[in-house]
Amino acid sequence: MTLTIDGVSIPDSKLAREVTELVRDTASPLLFHHSSRVYYFGALAGKHRGLMFDPELLYTGAMFHDMGLTHQHSSAHERFEVDGANAARDFLRGHGIAQSEIDLVWTAIALHTTPGIPQHMHPVVALVTAGVEMDVLGLTYPEYSDTERETVVHAHPRSDHFKEDIIQAFYDGIKHKPDTTFGNVKADVLADKDPHFHRGNFCSVIRGSAWKA
């Protein structure tokens, strides 16, 4: 039975069912349940903020947002966010979705680890990040009722070790391409897990460029 909370539920559509099936078959249970919670928390944030959004597009963005961490969708040189965005783009193209809507979902996934920007953009972009910031970082924890939090977690369990498990999942998904973390939050994951990791430095790039001055 599909969870409905405060009017929020997974869209009852062929597209949404295929998204669910694909992500469940591709991602680990950890990432599947995390992504499902991201949808619910993002949609609930939309309700709280009075935002209008397309539930199918939000669901697709939420469910694909970490697909770039999976072996099947991980490239050698792109940021994992871009890999996930590309996977969602290809999926939506195969279902005849309009390019403007594909672009929204692509942007929502690509920017979900870039703080300070998504909240000023289209609701689909803003709410994927809102769901991530709630489930991973707990930044807006007090903005959800106990009932909302407990109901979502009951439907899509959050293990007792989720905090460390999700950090490990991030590391496992990006450790083969550390240069893609330059200038973004995932550099913190590599620094936490790998004592030999040396993060890129913006000022060093400027000073080391081919320009004479």
C-alpha positions as CSV (number, residue, x, y, z in Angstrom):
1,M,0.0,0.0,0.0
2,T,1.4,3.4,-1.0
3,L,2.1,5.8,1.9
4,T,0.0,9.0,1.9
5,I,0.8,11.7,4.4
6,D,-0.7,15.2,4.4
7,G,-1.8,14.6,0.9
8,V,1.6,13.5,-0.3
9,S,2.1,10.1,-2.0
10,I,4.1,8.6,-4.8
11,P,2.3,9.4,-8.1
12,D,0.1,6.5,-9.3
13,S,1.4,6.4,-12.8
14,K,3.2,4.1,-15.2
15,L,6.2,6.4,-15.2
16,A,6.4,6.5,-11.4
17,R,6.1,2.7,-11.2
18,E,8.9,2.2,-13.7
19,V,11.1,4.7,-11.8
20,T,10.5,2.7,-8.6
21,E,11.2,-0.6,-10.2
22,L,14.4,0.7,-11.9
23,V,15.9,2.3,-8.8
24,R,14.9,-0.7,-6.6
25,D,16.7,-3.0,-9.1
26,T,19.8,-0.8,-9.5
27,A,20.5,0.9,-6.2
28,S,21.2,-0.7,-2.8
29,P,18.4,-0.9,-0.3
30,L,20.1,1.9,1.6
31,L,20.0,4.3,-1.4
32,F,16.5,3.1,-2.5
33,H,15.0,3.9,0.9
34,H,17.0,7.1,1.3
35,S,15.8,8.3,-2.1
36,S,12.2,7.5,-1.3
37,R,12.5,9.5,1.9
38,V,14.0,12.4,-0.1
39,Y,10.8,12.4,-2.2
40,Y,8.5,12.5,0.8
41,F,10.5,15.1,2.7
42,G,10.9,17.2,-0.5
43,A,7.1,17.0,-1.3
44,L,6.2,17.8,2.3
45,A,8.5,20.8,2.2
46,G,6.7,21.9,-0.9
47,K,3.4,21.6,1.0
48,H,4.8,23.5,3.9
49,R,6.1,26.3,1.7
50,G,3.0,26.5,-0.5
51,L,4.9,25.6,-3.7
52,M,3.3,24.1,-6.8
53,F,5.2,21.2,-8.3
54,D,4.8,18.2,-10.6
55,P,4.9,15.1,-8.3
56,E,6.2,12.9,-11.2
57,L,9.1,15.1,-11.9
58,L,9.9,15.5,-8.2
59,Y,9.7,11.8,-7.7
60,T,12.0,11.1,-10.7
61,G,14.5,13.7,-9.5
62,A,14.5,12.3,-5.9
63,M,14.8,8.7,-7.0
64,F,17.6,9.3,-9.5
65,H,19.5,11.8,-7.4
66,D,22.1,9.2,-6.1
67,M,22.0,6.8,-9.1
68,G,25.5,8.2,-10.1
69,L,26.8,6.3,-7.0
70,T,25.9,3.0,-8.5
71,H,28.3,1.0,-10.6
72,Q,25.8,0.9,-13.6
73,H,25.7,4.6,-13.9
74,S,29.1,5.8,-12.6
75,S,31.4,7.4,-15.2
76,A,35.1,7.7,-15.0
77,H,35.4,11.5,-15.0
78,E,32.0,13.2,-14.3
79,R,30.7,14.3,-10.9
80,F,28.4,11.6,-9.6
81,E,25.6,14.2,-9.6
82,V,26.0,14.6,-13.3
83,D,26.0,10.8,-13.8
84,G,22.7,10.6,-11.9
85,A,21.2,13.5,-13.9
86,N,22.3,11.9,-17.1
87,A,20.6,8.6,-16.1
88,A,17.4,10.4,-15.4
89,R,17.6,12.3,-18.6
90,D,18.0,9.1,-20.6
91,F,15.1,7.5,-18.8
92,L,12.8,10.4,-19.3
93,R,13.7,10.7,-23.0
94,G,12.7,7.1,-23.4
95,H,9.3,7.9,-22.1
96,G,8.6,10.9,-24.4
97,I,8.9,13.5,-21.7
98,A,9.2,17.1,-22.9
99,Q,12.7,18.5,-23.0
100,S,11.9,21.4,-20.7
101,E,10.8,18.9,-18.0
102,I,13.8,16.7,-18.6
103,D,16.0,19.8,-18.1
104,L,14.3,20.5,-14.8
105,V,14.9,17.1,-13.4
106,W,18.5,17.1,-14.8
107,T,19.2,20.4,-13.0
108,A,17.6,19.3,-9.8
109,I,19.9,16.2,-9.6
110,A,23.0,18.0,-10.8
111,L,22.6,20.8,-8.1
112,H,21.5,18.7,-5.1
113,T,24.9,19.0,-3.4
114,T,25.4,22.7,-4.2
115,P,24.2,24.7,-1.2
116,G,22.6,28.1,-1.5
117,I,21.4,28.0,-5.1
118,P,18.6,25.4,-5.6
119,Q,16.2,27.1,-3.2
120,H,16.0,30.1,-5.5
121,M,15.1,28.0,-8.5
122,H,12.1,26.1,-9.8
123,P,10.2,24.1,-7.1
124,V,11.3,20.8,-8.5
125,V,15.0,21.9,-8.3
126,A,14.4,23.4,-4.8
127,L,12.6,20.4,-3.4
128,V,14.9,17.7,-4.4
129,T,17.6,19.5,-2.5
130,A,15.2,20.2,0.4
131,G,14.6,16.5,0.7
132,V,18.3,15.7,0.6
133,E,19.1,18.3,3.2
134,M,16.5,16.9,5.5
135,D,17.3,13.2,5.2
136,V,21.1,13.4,5.1
137,L,21.9,16.6,7.0
138,G,18.8,17.2,9.1
139,L,19.0,20.9,8.4
140,T,15.3,21.4,8.5
141,Y,14.4,18.7,11.0
142,P,12.3,21.0,13.3
143,E,10.1,22.0,10.3
144,Y,8.6,18.5,10.1
145,S,6.2,17.2,12.7
146,D,7.0,14.1,14.7
147,T,4.2,12.3,12.8
148,E,5.6,13.3,9.4
149,R,9.1,12.1,10.3
150,E,8.0,8.9,11.9
151,T,5.5,8.0,9.2
152,V,8.1,8.4,6.4
153,V,10.8,6.5,8.3
154,H,8.3,3.7,9.1
155,A,7.6,3.3,5.4
156,H,11.2,3.6,4.3
157,P,13.4,2.6,7.2
158,R,16.4,4.5,8.3
159,S,18.8,2.1,9.9
160,D,20.5,2.7,13.3
161,H,23.8,3.3,11.4
162,F,22.4,5.4,8.5
163,K,24.7,8.4,9.1
164,E,27.9,6.3,8.8
165,D,26.4,4.1,6.1
166,I,25.5,6.9,3.8
167,I,28.9,8.5,4.2
168,Q,30.4,5.1,3.3
169,A,28.1,4.9,0.3
170,F,29.2,8.3,-0.9
171,Y,32.8,7.3,-0.5
172,D,32.4,4.0,-2.4
173,G,30.7,5.8,-5.2
174,I,33.3,8.6,-5.8
175,K,36.7,7.2,-4.5
176,H,37.7,6.2,-8.1
177,K,37.4,9.8,-9.3
178,P,38.6,12.1,-6.5
179,D,39.2,15.1,-8.9
180,T,35.4,15.3,-9.4
181,T,35.0,16.5,-5.8
182,F,37.0,19.8,-6.5
183,G,35.0,22.7,-5.1
184,N,32.0,20.6,-3.7
185,V,31.0,19.0,-0.5
186,K,32.0,15.4,-1.5
187,A,35.6,16.4,-0.9
188,D,34.8,16.3,2.8
189,V,33.8,12.6,2.3
190,L,37.1,11.7,0.8
191,A,39.0,13.7,3.4
192,D,37.1,11.8,6.1
193,K,37.7,8.3,4.7
194,D,41.1,8.6,3.0
195,P,44.1,9.9,5.0
196,H,46.1,10.3,1.7
197,F,43.5,12.4,-0.1
198,H,44.6,15.9,-0.9
199,R,41.8,18.2,-2.0
200,G,42.2,20.7,-4.8
201,N,42.7,24.3,-3.9
202,F,41.1,27.1,-5.8
203,C,43.8,29.6,-5.0
204,S,46.5,27.1,-6.1
205,V,44.7,26.7,-9.5
206,I,44.8,30.4,-10.0
207,R,48.4,30.8,-9.0
208,G,49.5,27.8,-11.1
209,S,47.7,28.8,-14.3
210,A,49.5,29.6,-17.6
211,W,48.8,33.3,-17.1
212,K,51.9,35.4,-16.3
213,A,50.1,37.7,-14.0
